[in-house]
């Protein structure tokens, strides 16, 4: 895109000299190139988050695309005093939760990612370790309330404040969900290992 090329030449590689909030302000003013830079910066992170929530490559790609479409439409509501990444992850979280609820309604049962977990970690190409696959399968069994905070905190390395910001909850509530989610995850992993040990 011409706007993207012009922005690159004005700001250096991939607009690296401009902070996300400044790029968002430019994009809100009609600079398509500025938004292209934001997409490049955050695409991998958003795809990882969507995959961790949905467990399916095609759905994750659709959710990531929808996230950026909604973000572009909502740029005029973005508060440039806030960090852009958590704001964008909050949109991705809502998109994924809507897709999960739709999936649950169509199947007539509570959504579980366990059934759809068939692929290696997305978007990395290398084969994930057995331990990583075990953790993702266990994460898939958690309710949305706990799955998303844990995915943000551990997979995206978001702080407690960023988790709270992305989910629109207080930091105290985020800490409670992270604690309860960790406890449930530990119980799931221990139960799975006991089952595997009994089979061998």
Secondary structure as the mmCIF struct_conf table of DSSP 4:
data_model
#
loop_
_struct_conf.conf_type_id
_struct_conf.id
_struct_conf.beg_label_comp_id
_struct_conf.beg_label_asym_id
_struct_conf.beg_label_seq_id
_struct_conf.end_label_comp_id
_struct_conf.end_label_asym_id
_struct_conf.end_label_seq_id
HELX_RH_AL_P HELX_RH_AL_P1 UNK A 2 UNK A 11
BEND BEND1 UNK A 12 UNK A 12
HELX_RH_3T_P HELX_RH_3T_P1 UNK A 13 UNK A 15
TURN_TY1_P TURN_TY1_P1 UNK A 16 UNK A 17
BEND BEND2 UNK A 18 UNK A 18
HELX_RH_AL_P HELX_RH_AL_P2 UNK A 20 UNK A 28
TURN_TY1_P TURN_TY1_P2 UNK A 29 UNK A 30
HELX_RH_AL_P HELX_RH_AL_P3 UNK A 32 UNK A 54
HELX_RH_AL_P HELX_RH_AL_P4 UNK A 57 UNK A 73
TURN_TY1_P TURN_TY1_P3 UNK A 74 UNK A 74
HELX_RH_3T_P HELX_RH_3T_P2 UNK A 75 UNK A 77
TURN_TY1_P TURN_TY1_P4 UNK A 80 UNK A 81
BEND BEND3 UNK A 82 UNK A 82
HELX_RH_AL_P HELX_RH_AL_P5 UNK A 84 UNK A 107
TURN_TY1_P TURN_TY1_P5 UNK A 108 UNK A 108
BEND BEND4 UNK A 109 UNK A 109
BEND BEND5 UNK A 113 UNK A 113
TURN_TY1_P TURN_TY1_P6 UNK A 114 UNK A 116
BEND BEND6 UNK A 119 UNK A 119
BEND BEND7 UNK A 121 UNK A 123
BEND BEND8 UNK A 126 UNK A 126
HELX_LH_PP_P HELX_LH_PP_P1 UNK A 127 UNK A 129
HELX_RH_AL_P HELX_RH_AL_P6 UNK A 130 UNK A 140
TURN_TY1_P TURN_TY1_P7 UNK A 141 UNK A 141
BEND BEND9 UNK A 142 UNK A 142
HELX_RH_AL_P HELX_RH_AL_P7 UNK A 144 UNK A 150
HELX_RH_PI_P HELX_RH_PI_P1 UNK A 151 UNK A 155
BEND BEND10 UNK A 156 UNK A 156
HELX_RH_AL_P HELX_RH_AL_P8 UNK A 160 UNK A 167
TURN_TY1_P TURN_TY1_P8 UNK A 168 UNK A 168
HELX_RH_AL_P HELX_RH_AL_P9 UNK A 171 UNK A 199
#
